Amino acid sequence: MDLDELGLERFAVAGHCGASSHALACAAQLTGRILGVVAIAALVPFDAEGLDRFAGMGSAGVRTLRAAADGRTPEAGDDLDFTAADRAMVDGPWAWFSQVVEPGSASCGSAPARGTSRS
């Protein structure tokens, strides 16, 4: 189903981490339809000079991205860097975020928002 079938003439897009570039691309391609774009924790390009691509990133994110850059599949659990406090937030006050993100991420193969691995 596409946006026209859904009756969405104008809409906003959002992307988290690696999906930020997809959200920005949608905004660039659909300028007449996009109300706004949100890029959360966006990644810098691999070839960006003078930038530390991994600065401030959690160790699991570093492992996952280094594996991808090397052409390897990340090992199970590489994307799980949630602390108990993180889990409490996504299961409590931020539970709404998972309800919004998970249906969309399932269709594009992204990791689940709650920090749990997909089987």
C-alpha positions in Angstrom: 0.0 0.0 0.0 1.4 3.4 -0.8 0.7 6.9 0.6 -1.8 7.7 -2.1 -3.8 4.6 -1.3 -3.8 5.7 2.3 -5.1 9.1 1.3 -2.1 11.0 2.6 -1.4 14.0 0.5 0.9 15.7 3.0 2.8 14.1 5.9 5.9 14.2 8.0 8.6 11.6 8.0 11.1 10.5 10.8 14.1 8.3 10.9 16.3 7.0 13.7 19.9 6.2 13.3 20.6 4.7 9.9 17.0 5.3 8.8 17.6 9.1 9.2 19.1 9.2 5.8 16.0 7.5 4.4 13.8 10.1 6.0 16.0 12.9 4.6 15.9 11.3 1.2 12.1 11.2 1.3 12.0 14.9 2.2 14.3 15.7 -0.7 12.3 13.7 -3.2 8.8 14.6 -2.1 9.2 18.3 -1.3 5.6 19.2 -2.2 4.2 16.6 0.2 6.5 16.7 3.2 5.4 18.8 6.2 8.5 18.1 8.2 11.3 15.6 8.7 12.9 14.4 12.0 16.3 12.8 12.0 17.0 11.2 15.4 20.6 10.2 16.2 21.5 10.5 12.5 24.8 9.0 11.2 27.4 10.9 9.4 28.6 9.6 6.0 31.4 7.0 6.1 33.6 9.2 4.0 33.1 12.4 6.0 36.5 13.9 6.6 37.5 15.1 10.1 34.6 13.5 11.9 34.7 10.6 14.3 31.9 8.4 13.1 31.7 6.6 16.4 32.1 9.4 18.9 29.5 9.1 21.6 28.1 5.9 20.2 27.3 2.9 22.4 29.7 0.0 22.1 26.9 -2.2 20.5 26.4 0.4 17.8 30.1 0.6 17.1 30.3 -3.2 16.8 27.3 -3.4 14.5 28.5 -0.6 12.2 32.0 -1.8 12.1 30.7 -5.3 11.1 28.6 -3.8 8.4 31.5 -1.7 7.1 33.6 -4.8 7.0 30.9 -6.7 5.1 30.2 -9.0 8.0 26.9 -9.8 9.6 26.8 -8.6 13.2 26.8 -11.3 15.8 23.6 -11.9 17.8 23.3 -9.4 20.5 25.6 -6.8 19.0 22.7 -4.4 18.7 21.6 -4.8 22.3 23.1 -2.1 24.4 20.1 -1.2 26.5 20.6 -0.7 30.3 17.9 -1.5 32.8 17.1 2.3 32.9 16.7 2.3 29.1 14.3 -0.7 29.2 12.3 1.0 32.0 11.9 4.1 29.8 10.8 2.2 26.7 8.5 0.1 28.7 7.1 3.0 30.7 6.9 6.7 29.7 8.2 6.1 26.2 6.1 3.0 25.4 4.1 5.1 22.9 7.3 5.5 20.8 7.6 1.7 20.4 4.0 1.4 19.3 4.6 4.0 16.6 8.0 2.8 15.4 7.7 -1.0 15.5 5.1 -1.5 12.8 7.1 0.6 10.4 10.4 -0.9 11.3 9.0 -4.4 10.8 8.2 -3.6 7.2 11.7 -2.4 6.4 13.8 -4.9 8.4 15.0 -2.5 11.0 15.7 -3.5 14.6 12.8 -3.4 17.0 12.5 -0.1 19.0 12.4 -1.8 22.3 16.0 -3.1 22.0 15.0 -6.7 21.7 16.3 -8.9 19.0 13.9 -10.0 16.2 13.8 -13.8 15.7 
